[in-house]
């Protein structure tokens, strides 16, 4: 291993799909014991490159060289056997099985019992404990995965990679659903892995993280490598300009909205679950962006879903336009022109097997009825306008939603709600898993809506986004509201202090 | 993009032929089946036989139009066959000839034709309402709910039919005006005629097509099948939609039951036994996904045609009923194996 300067060399990898050259002669070299960050907008080719490395795609051209040896992987198992592991952004754990069974799935330690080979549970437990000790993880090997947080499940994936004696671990957006503390723990584990000579390929959209944990950064754009740079020489602005190929001096659009009178007042909202939101009151003004900050688990989503009528409350009132109005179902909220863009696009946002057209009109059919039947032509016009207005990249309105990138799916769901012409728009993590360019577009939409007098509640776990977009910031911690700050004067430290007030 | 499904490149003509074949595989198989049988047995393609097959199809397709939308919502209805049996007996019991000696209700007054048929439809609708309410509000899985109501429906129809001292004899001697609905036809020329029952089925087809493609209910059915949680957030009243889908299905079974009684000229408590499986098979052959959200009215019709034509062809070719079952089973699995290619993503 020491003989080679690089543990992994990708030389001139190209991969085309009908109609698109996804990778165009990309070369990347990764040193052992380093964190090599891979950045680029969605569609830049990061995932395709990693799928080529992991044996999921066969590259059309180019070599994969590991420890000086040229290799061809026919499938993911091949790659795993050569010491490459991948931790996917969307984890696929077996929820109703134990931690150790998930860890050793497909390679359970066996014990001969006459002619039978049975699973050796004792050895499995011992091996699991050994791996966890090495990584300083504190997880009960016998608990079901359903009981664990996302971050713990992710740590188990890392443990799995380590237990396979992997020399290269690919992490795809590993922090997208982690809290600040969990990210810190992950970084500790990554440093630990580095010290053992393991190379990490780290895919992320989060600049601050990359600059903190990365040693080298490769930036991709439109299927090509822009370059590989030492992380020390980079800044957020430099990374962005190289990613998008143009200067982006400002990550947030200029806003000149003027908040007006109060349109929505929520008073003493309490969940029936004692650990969820309790006694929360806030108000929202016309033409205002109210940022909602807090750590994961602060019950922000739960609170807003309750306001929208998706969750029950035991006490509290909602005053909408000076009338007491509490929603019991989403249908009631929508009728009053309140919209909710949910946090988890895949589970509660998109209809993957339906067309973009059906996805955009899903909440709006009532407005497209003429003499009892749907007026599909008028729908076509509206959808075409939406696709143009939000610049949704799709071959046609009748392409299936599942074939669009995350950012474009998000924009499609945005247009679903915009078609309702809502007065109040609740956005839950509106830019999660979306690339920089699309983020800016979504910020612009939000700014424009506010300027037109619409009221916006924006839950976000990204502090720069909260600070860059909010007129006022509501901070929550463990189900309680800990403060409301002026968006122009608030600072990161103050928000963090309020977010951890009860911890 | 990277994960878009792609077919092998190469000759564009070959590619579009292959694309068409994958998309319309079932229809192609159906046409080949009909033509091949016609070559071996020219009588198979006679107007008499073709019309006969269409008449058999008519009842089955109405049942499939009830089952199909339920499958679209990720559900299943095992009670379909028994509800057809129940409603067939309900209709038949009120439409026996006045002078028939073995009447189930000896003193029943003669009613206008449409009343008993409407009562049969309402009876089916009530079972559908029960199914839908249990599925939507008690959250009992559709498989379990309809398994229960399937057994209950059989119990109910047996109680209804089996009246001492008469016993559970078939309800026969049906009025001519009633049987004429199913067996009568508008003559066109020679042997070519359009049976009333085919016209009824065609009307139901149009109704269902419009319902699924041109109404909010239809769009909501697909949305629930594709992602029930997203549908809820989008303001779809999921519970009400589900209930309506089961009610609609029950009403269609009721219509099918009345028509079947008229076709046979009699009804027993065993009528419709396992027909729900045929309906599910037909839908699935026609490309309806049992995981919900995918399927068309045209597909459901194609699936039913496929099954009835195959049955008929095998009879014509003198294949034993045992072999017919074996072929039917193979077709069900093979059809889905081919159809699912549309959705498997290529590397």
Contacts between the chains, C-beta under 8 A, distances in Angstrom:
chain1	res1	chain2	res2	distance
A	17	B	1	6.9
A	17	B	2	6.2
A	17	B	4	6.9
A	17	B	6	6.3
A	18	B	6	5.0
A	18	B	9	6.3
A	20	B	1	6.3
A	22	B	1	7.6
A	22	B	2	5.5
A	43	B	1	7.2
A	47	B	2	6.7
A	48	B	2	5.0
A	51	B	2	7.5
A	56	B	347	7.2
A	57	B	2	7.8
A	57	B	347	6.5
A	58	B	347	7.8
A	310	B	232	7.3
A	310	B	233	6.8
A	329	B	235	7.9
A	329	B	237	7.1
A	330	B	232	6.0
A	330	B	233	5.6
A	330	B	234	7.2
A	330	B	235	5.0
A	331	B	235	4.5
A	331	B	236	7.6
A	331	B	237	5.6
A	333	B	235	7.7
A	334	B	234	7.8
A	334	B	235	4.0
A	335	B	235	7.9
A	340	B	233	6.4
A	342	B	230	8.0
A	342	B	233	5.7
A	347	B	227	7.7
A	347	B	229	5.8
A	347	B	230	7.7
A	348	B	227	7.6
A	348	B	229	4.5
A	348	B	230	5.2
A	348	B	232	7.8
A	348	B	233	5.1
A	349	B	230	5.6
A	349	B	233	7.5
A	350	B	227	6.8
A	350	B	230	6.4
A	351	B	222	7.8
A	351	B	223	5.7
A	351	B	226	3.8
A	351	B	227	4.9
A	351	B	230	5.9
A	351	B	231	7.7
A	351	B	293	7.3
A	352	B	226	6.7
A	352	B	227	7.1
A	353	B	226	5.0
A	353	B	293	5.0
A	353	B	294	6.0
A	354	B	222	6.2
A	354	B	223	6.9
A	354	B	226	5.0
A	354	B	293	6.9
A	358	B	219	6.6
A	358	B	222	6.9
A	358	B	223	7.2
A	361	B	219	7.5
A	362	B	219	7.4
A	362	B	223	5.5
A	362	B	230	7.5
A	362	B	231	7.2
A	362	B	234	4.5
A	362	B	236	7.6
A	363	B	234	4.0
A	363	B	235	5.1
A	365	B	216	4.2
A	365	B	219	5.4
A	365	B	220	7.5
A	366	B	216	6.5
A	369	B	216	6.6
A	372	B	215	7.3
A	373	B	210	6.9
A	373	B	214	4.5
A	373	B	215	6.3
A	374	B	214	5.1
A	374	B	215	6.3
A	374	B	216	6.7
A	374	B	219	7.1
A	376	B	214	7.3
A	403	B	1	6.7
A	403	B	3	7.2
A	403	B	4	5.2
A	405	B	1	7.1
A	416	B	234	7.0
